Amino acid sequence: MRSGGEGSRVKPAAGRVIALAGVAIALCGCGGTTGGRDALHRTVAAVAKTRALPWVRCTLALEEPDLFGPSITVLGARTAFNLRAGVGYAALALRKRGGASQILYVDLTPAGFLLLPSPPPSGLLPAGKAWISVGLPGSAANGPLAAQVEGLGPELPLDEIAWGARSATRVGTRVVGHVPMDEYRVSVDLRRALSAARKARRVGIAAAIRDEIRATPSARVPVTIWVDGPGYVGKVAEAVPGSGLGTASCAFTNLGRTYTGTRPPSSETVPLASVAPEGHSVWAIATGS
């Protein structure tokens, strides 16, 4: 963009044209908003390119979550996903009131998940058992479990954009992990995304979207994505309605490192119903809160 001194050396009329062009560039690249088909096309294309990858890894951040209650702080998390198989894991580092720490390992399957509390609360699991197994969608009495679990990874917001994006607005350019990226705000039609999830037989994703619709009368949600120079999604963030996760954001750290999604032996797992009565939060059970 030209400086004021450079503009002063041209004719007044030309100077005004240059000044207006400079303003347009500043709005486009430094926080102004632009929308339309171009923004929607680029976001959907970036999501398609990212979803075509076999494996992704990212760091997960939860902003103002209330899933675990006020006595537990989420220090950080990491995730890895096999996007083609629909499996993944998330490891959440927690700090309890008083300073005790705990890690929750969430092992996601297409229709359920396994939870490993490390260390487990005293007396929680029978001898020889390490994992709690929970099916998705599960009973409504257990709350929006699908949205809570699927919201811990990038697959839910990526699928929602791929299947339900209605409009997009370019917010500006932001630096993510020292890399400049274009930031977009995407409006997602959850009912449209749910229909596609059912057709694709993605049981867990469909259950999560149903949980969101129950918590969102408009059935519309905003999802923010950051697109890098090569056209991949570098980061995605969504406040998953009704989940208690707050705003969950996944910043991609690796787009090719293998994640096979191997499952622990069934002999080491115990169903949630065997650990606690229906209606009790699996998160409260696992953390002893």
MARKE-567537 format. One record per residue (C-alpha): x, y, z. Coordinates in steps of 0.1 Angstrom, whole numbers, plus 5000, padded with zeros to 4 digits. Layout:
! residues N
X,Y,Z;
...
//
This chain:
! residues 289
5000,5000,5000;
5013,5035,4991;
5023,5059,5019;
5008,5094,5022;
5040,5109,5008;
5038,5088,4976;
5001,5097,4972;
5009,5135,4974;
5031,5133,4943;
5002,5124,4920;
4973,5145,4907;
4945,5150,4933;
4920,5129,4914;
4945,5100,4910;
4955,5104,4946;
4919,5098,4957;
4917,5067,4936;
4949,5053,4950;
4937,5062,4986;
4905,5043,4981;
4923,5013,4966;
4946,5013,4997;
4916,5013,5020;
4901,4984,5001;
4933,4964,5004;
4935,4972,5041;
4900,4961,5048;
4905,4929,5028;
4938,4919,5045;
4937,4934,5079;
4904,4926,5095;
4877,4938,5071;
4850,4914,5060;
4842,4901,5026;
4817,4875,5017;
4799,4859,4987;
4805,4829,4965;
4843,4833,4965;
4845,4830,5003;
4822,4801,5004;
4840,4783,4975;
4874,4787,4992;
4862,4775,5026;
4844,4744,5012;
4874,4737,4989;
4899,4739,5018;
4877,4716,5039;
4874,4691,5011;
4912,4691,5006;
4918,4686,5043;
4891,4658,5047;
4908,4640,5018;
4939,4634,5039;
4942,4601,5057;
4955,4613,5090;
4956,4646,5109;
4969,4657,5143;
4962,4689,5162;
4963,4706,5195;
4930,4712,5211;
4920,4742,5232;
4887,4746,5251;
4878,4782,5259;
4856,4786,5290;
4843,4750,5292;
4819,4739,5319;
4819,4702,5311;
4839,4693,5342;
4826,4719,5366;
4844,4747,5383;
4867,4725,5403;
4886,4712,5372;
4907,4732,5348;
4916,4719,5313;
4953,4726,5309;
4955,4715,5272;
4948,4686,5249;
4961,4669,5218;
4942,4648,5192;
4949,4625,5163;
4923,4613,5137;
4921,4588,5109;
4896,4607,5088;
4890,4578,5064;
4881,4553,5091;
4863,4578,5113;
4884,4570,5144;
4906,4591,5166;
4917,4600,5201;
4920,4630,5224;
4941,4633,5255;
4930,4660,5279;
4953,4672,5307;
4933,4683,5337;
4941,4700,5370;
4918,4695,5399;
4912,4719,5428;
4941,4714,5452;
4966,4708,5425;
4961,4671,5416;
4965,4663,5379;
4947,4638,5357;
4947,4628,5320;
4915,4616,5302;
4922,4595,5271;
4892,4595,5248;
4894,4568,5221;
4868,4575,5194;
4851,4549,5172;
4825,4556,5144;
4796,4546,5168;
4810,4550,5203;
4840,4559,5224;
4863,4545,5251;
4874,4566,5281;
4906,4560,5301;
4909,4581,5333;
4946,4582,5344;
4947,4578,5373;
4912,4564,5378;
4893,4576,5409;
4895,4551,5437;
4871,4522,5433;
4858,4534,5399;
4868,4503,5378;
4868,4466,5386;
4901,4448,5388;
4917,4443,5354;
4896,4470,5337;
4910,4503,5325;
4886,4517,5299;
4849,4528,5301;
4830,4521,5269;
4801,4542,5258;
4779,4538,5227;
4768,4567,5205;
4742,4581,5202;
4733,4565,5235;
4704,4574,5258;
4691,4610,5259;
4692,4606,5297;
4730,4607,5295;
4729,4642,5279;
4746,4654,5247;
4774,4628,5249;
4779,4626,5212;
4783,4664,5208;
4807,4664,5237;
4829,4636,5224;
4828,4646,5187;
4834,4682,5197;
4869,4672,5210;
4883,4668,5175;
4883,4685,5141;
4861,4660,5123;
4827,4674,5135;
4832,4710,5123;
4849,4699,5091;
4820,4676,5083;
4794,4702,5091;
4811,4727,5067;
4814,4700,5040;
4778,4690,5043;
4759,4721,5055;
4778,4753,5046;
4754,4780,5035;
4775,4812,5035;
4810,4824,5044;
4826,4856,5052;
4863,4864,5050;
4872,4882,5082;
4909,4889,5074;
4943,4875,5078;
4956,4861,5111;
4988,4845,5122;
4983,4809,5134;
5014,4791,5147;
5036,4817,5130;
5019,4812,5097;
4997,4839,5081;
4963,4824,5072;
4930,4837,5059;
4902,4836,5085;
4866,4828,5075;
4833,4827,5094;
4810,4800,5079;
4773,4797,5086;
4763,4760,5088;
4728,4746,5083;
4727,4717,5108;
4697,4700,5094;
4713,4698,5060;
4745,4685,5076;
4725,4659,5096;
4708,4646,5064;
4742,4641,5048;
4757,4625,5079;
4728,4599,5079;
4733,4592,5042;
4770,4587,5049;
4762,4564,5078;
4783,4584,5102;
4765,4574,5134;
4786,4594,5159;
4786,4625,5138;
4749,4623,5131;
4742,4619,5168;
4764,4649,5176;
4746,4671,5151;
4712,4660,5166;
4725,4671,5200;
4734,4705,5185;
4700,4709,5169;
4683,4702,5202;
4702,4730,5217;
4699,4754,5188;
4663,4765,5177;
4676,4780,5145;
4696,4749,5136;
4723,4772,5123;
4758,4775,5138;
4789,4796,5130;
4822,4778,5124;
4855,4797,5121;
4883,4783,5099;
4917,4795,5090;
4930,4785,5055;
4968,4784,5048;
4986,4793,5016;
4985,4757,5001;
4947,4757,5006;
4944,4734,5037;
4925,4742,5069;
4951,4752,5094;
4927,4757,5123;
4890,4753,5130;
4869,4765,5159;
4833,4760,5170;
4812,4766,5200;
4794,4733,5199;
4758,4740,5211;
4748,4723,5243;
4781,4705,5248;
4796,4724,5277;
4829,4724,5258;
4828,4762,5254;
4846,4771,5222;
4867,4741,5210;
4895,4750,5186;
4918,4726,5168;
4951,4739,5154;
4966,4713,5130;
5001,4703,5137;
5006,4675,5113;
4987,4665,5081;
5004,4632,5073;
5016,4614,5104;
5001,4579,5106;
4973,4572,5131;
4959,4537,5128;
4934,4539,5156;
4941,4505,5172;
4916,4496,5200;
4924,4482,5235;
4914,4446,5242;
4877,4442,5251;
4888,4423,5282;
4901,4457,5296;
4868,4476,5290;
4837,4480,5311;
4804,4495,5299;
4793,4528,5314;
4761,4512,5327;
4782,4489,5349;
4801,4518,5364;
4772,4543,5371;
4734,4545,5368;
4720,4561,5336;
4718,4599,5338;
4752,4603,5355;
4778,4623,5336;
4806,4600,5324;
4829,4630,5329;
4820,4635,5365;
4824,4598,5371;
4858,4596,5354;
4872,4626,5373;
4856,4618,5406;
4840,4652,5408;
//
